[in-house]
Each structure stands twice: as structure tokens, then as C-alpha cells.
Amino acid sequence: MKSKRLIVLIISLLLILLTFSCKKETTEPEDQQTVATPTFSPAGGTYTSAQNVIISTTTPNATIRYTTNGSEPTSSSTAYSSPFSVSSTTTIKAKGFKDGWTPSATASATYTIEPTPPPANFVFVQGGTFNNGTSDVTISSFYIDKYEVTQASYQAVMGTNPSYFGGNPNRPVERVSWFKAIEYCNRRSVLEGLTPCYSYSAYGTNPDDWPSGWNTNSDNHTNVSCNWTANGYRLPTEMEWMFAAKGGNQSQGYTYSGSNTIADVAWYYYNSGSRTHNVGEKTANELGTFDMSGNVWEWVWDIYGSYPSGSQNNPTGASSGSGRVKRGGSWVSSANDCTVSFRFSNDATNSNYHIGFRCVRVSP
């Protein structure tokens, strides 16, 4: 009888232990939660300009830590707080942290920044500061065409060739008004899938939408505005033109664009034979641009006005006035008119047989 009671007691104890064990197992805390893996916006990839990167996680109140040197993020890495710019090729790694939670998996994104190469025949002008004879002017980097716009290029974009010396595809186009130069820039931009720089009043950037007569009254020139950040073609500002004509940061201080001897770099009154010449036949200046002295005058963006005193940063000319600036002299000009410092102006409708232009593009 005692043995039976002992057996019952032992069985009871075992049941109690088993019950306790099961209860303990079921009341233990569940596995820790894991922070959601961070994501990037925009996603990693190849871009032609700097990108503002946003890093986020769906886990509330989690802290994102990230690195930009390829190393694994830790709890002491830089904490993400706001979008930041990536302007060169960079690999970003990010990880989410939260007290009492398991850190997230590491997210990684590589941003390859490859600026759009300049168009054919354009040269890069590194920004810098120069003196225009009145004040110091600082210019941002840009691309400029080595050559004045040729008759062939103008014909391809505009469908016509207005030149007095027509039928010579490699000579500069002339008899182009400032208005027509503006139109060329926008039409070429559209043809090449770029964002046009110029708008006319409230009619947008497409010249086909501009009102009849927009380019026949010189007073209309103030209706044209410029988007300075657009990647399309435009006329240089007067100070961009002057900086490039002087040779930019490589300037040797020449009187003419590339030399102190005008005949080396320019077609002008005394050597032109009373006509224009193929672009690029004379010696280039320090940057590799041709004919910024002589051959044809070149329209620039600015309204003609006195140079302001005091330092300037990327000036765009006077705010009002009746004429637009032209620079560089021409095949019919005196030597003085072909210097890098000489400036003149005409009405925006003027289209003489010694006026052409060249284009620039912004630098990404």
C-alpha cells in the first residue's frame, strides 16, 4: 500500500514539474523584432548630375546610420537626418537601429555621377574671376562652341540660310537678328532633346507657339526671358563671352582673342578680302576657341548698359534698354573693334551681313 502511494506521489510530482515546465516555456518573451531594411530615393544608378538622396525605413522611431566610404554602418556611424547631395560617384550603406530591436540588414546603393559630355566642337571653360576694365567679375563654369555658328548648322536647324555670303556651309552664318539667334538656340535644343533656355512672355519655350510678329518689333526683346539652369543652347552673357575671349583662367592678357597680333587670329577689314571666311582658319585662343576676334560680330544675351561698379557674380546685363550687345568685331571692322574689350550694340531686329553668333551650354 505504501509503495502504491509512493508511486502516485512520484507521478504527481512529475506532472507538476511537467506542467511548470510547459508554463515557463510558453511565458518566455517572443524573439526580438527586427528593424526594416532602409531604402534609398532615388535608387542607386547612373546619373548625369548631383542627386539629393533620401534614406527611409518603415520602422517607426528607428535611427538610420549610414556610411559613404564603403564601410559597414555601426551604431556610432553618422545618423541620417535629412536629404543630402551626392555629386560624385559614391556607395552609400545604411542600417536601421532601435533600442530593444535587432538592427536591420544593411542596405547599399551606388550612385555613379557621369556629367553629360559637351556637344561636339564645344570646349569647357572653367569658372573664374577676371576684371572687365571696371570691376571684378566671377563667372561659373560653362561650355562654349569653338566656332561661330556656321551656315550649315543654321540651315539644319532653321531650314533657311539668310547669309549674304550664302552657299558656303563652313563660313559663319550672318544676317541673323538677335531674335533669330534666340529662336535657333531653342529649336536646336528641342531637336537634341534638351530643355530650351528661352521663353517668350507667357507663351512658353516653343517658338511655334510664339505670337505672330514677336520678332519684328525691337521693343519685344524685353519679352524674352532666360532659364539659366536649363541644359539647352543659349547665347553667352556678355561677361561669359569676354571671359572666354580673353582665354579664361589661361589668359595671357592679349589685346585680341589669342594674340597681340590681330592678323594671327582675326579676319578684319585689312585682310578679309571683303568677305567672311571659313570658321577656324585662324589661330585659336588659349581655350581653343576661334574667331572671337573678327569674321562676324557675335550677339550675346545682355541688354546694353554701363558696367556696374563693385564685384559681380554671373551678371546678365542691364535690366532695361533698347539694344542688345554684340562683341568681337567682323570682317569689315577696324582693329580696335576686334579687341576683347570693345563692345557695341544694335536693335534686336538688326540683321546685317557682318553679324552672327555662337552658343554656350551650362556645365552640369
Secondary structure, 3 states (H helix, E strand, C coil): CHHHHHHHHHHHHHHHHHHHHHHHHHHCCCCCCECCCCEEECCCEEECCCEEEEEECCCCCCEEEEECCCCCCCCCCEECCCCEEECCCEEEEEEEECCCCECCCCEEEEEEECCCCCCCCEEEECCEEEECCCCEEEECCEEEECCCCEHHHHHHHHCCCCCCCCCCCCCECCCCCHHHHHHHHHHHHHHCCCCCCEEECCCCCCHHHCCCCCCCCHHHHHHEEECCCCCCCECCCHHHHHHHHCCHHHCCCCCECCECCHHHHCCCCCCCCCCCCCCCCCCCCCCCCCCCCCCCEEEEEEECCCCCCCCEECCCCECCCCCEEEECCCCCCCCHHHCCCCEEEECCCCCCCCEEECCEEECC
